[in-house]
Amino acid sequence: MALSDTACKNAHKHEKASNNKAFKLADEKGLYLLLKPQVDAWGKWWRFKYYFGGKEKGLSFGTYPDTSLLQAREKRDAARKQIAGGIDPSITRKIEKAGSIENTLSAIALEFIEAKRNN
């Protein structure tokens, strides 16, 4: 059964929350809301579980309510399209975080070597 926005808002009142342990509320197609007890509240994170190359993998889509249910579903759908196209979304995310090729370790090492040659 798919989550609703009301269910996300009131997730900390779920019967599983009475144990004061982390738990998951499943949405659909691999998306779930992970709830963890914090000092004075419950932290809520959007997670997406998928399989790529025979291995289980996961992505985080942000925290609730900063990332709404609709936004999390859109991110999930985009990741599923990448998987269907044979692209691992976690690798794509790592490349995007690293930025351009100029920021890679090998590029920095080559720049360092060139600088030492010129001195």
SVG drawing of the C-alpha trace seen along z (x, -y; Angstrom):
<svg xmlns="http://www.w3.org/2000/svg" viewBox="-3 -27 66 38">
<polyline fill="none" stroke="black" stroke-width="0.4" points="0.0,0.0 1.4,-3.4 2.1,-6.1 0.1,-9.3 1.4,-12.7 -0.7,-12.4 0.9,-9.0 4.4,-10.6 3.6,-13.4 2.2,-11.1 4.8,-8.3 6.3,-9.0 3.0,-8.0 3.1,-4.6 2.8,-1.5 6.4,-0.6 7.6,-3.9 6.7,-2.7 9.8,-0.5 11.9,-3.6 13.9,-1.8 14.5,-2.6 11.8,-1.3 10.7,-1.6 7.4,-2.5 7.2,-1.2 5.7,-3.2 6.1,-1.3 8.6,-0.3 11.5,-0.2 10.8,-3.6 10.5,-3.8 10.6,-6.2 13.2,-5.3 12.5,-6.6 15.1,-6.9 14.7,-8.2 16.6,-11.4 17.3,-13.2 13.9,-14.9 12.2,-13.9 12.1,-11.3 14.4,-11.7 12.7,-10.8 14.8,-9.9 13.6,-8.8 15.5,-5.7 15.3,-3.7 16.3,-0.1 17.2,1.5 19.2,4.3 21.9,3.7 24.3,6.3 22.8,8.9 23.6,6.8 21.3,4.9 22.0,1.2 20.3,-1.9 20.0,-5.6 19.0,-8.4 16.7,-11.1 16.7,-13.5 14.7,-14.1 11.0,-14.5 9.5,-17.2 12.3,-18.9 11.8,-16.4 8.1,-15.8 6.5,-12.5 5.9,-13.7 9.5,-14.7 10.8,-11.4 8.6,-9.5 9.9,-11.6 13.5,-10.9 12.6,-7.2 11.1,-7.1 14.2,-8.9 16.4,-6.3 14.3,-3.4 14.6,-4.8 18.4,-4.8 18.3,-1.2 16.1,-0.2 18.7,-1.8 21.5,0.2 22.9,-2.7 23.6,-2.5 22.1,-5.6 24.6,-5.5 27.5,-5.7 25.8,-8.5 25.4,-10.4 29.1,-9.9 30.2,-11.3 27.9,-14.3 29.2,-14.9 32.8,-14.7 32.1,-17.4 34.1,-17.7 37.0,-15.6 39.4,-18.3 38.6,-17.4 39.7,-13.8 42.8,-12.6 44.6,-11.7 44.0,-15.2 45.3,-16.8 48.4,-14.5 49.1,-15.4 48.8,-19.1 51.2,-18.6 53.8,-16.8 53.6,-19.5 54.1,-22.2 57.2,-20.4 58.6,-20.0 58.3,-23.7 60.3,-24.6"/>
</svg>
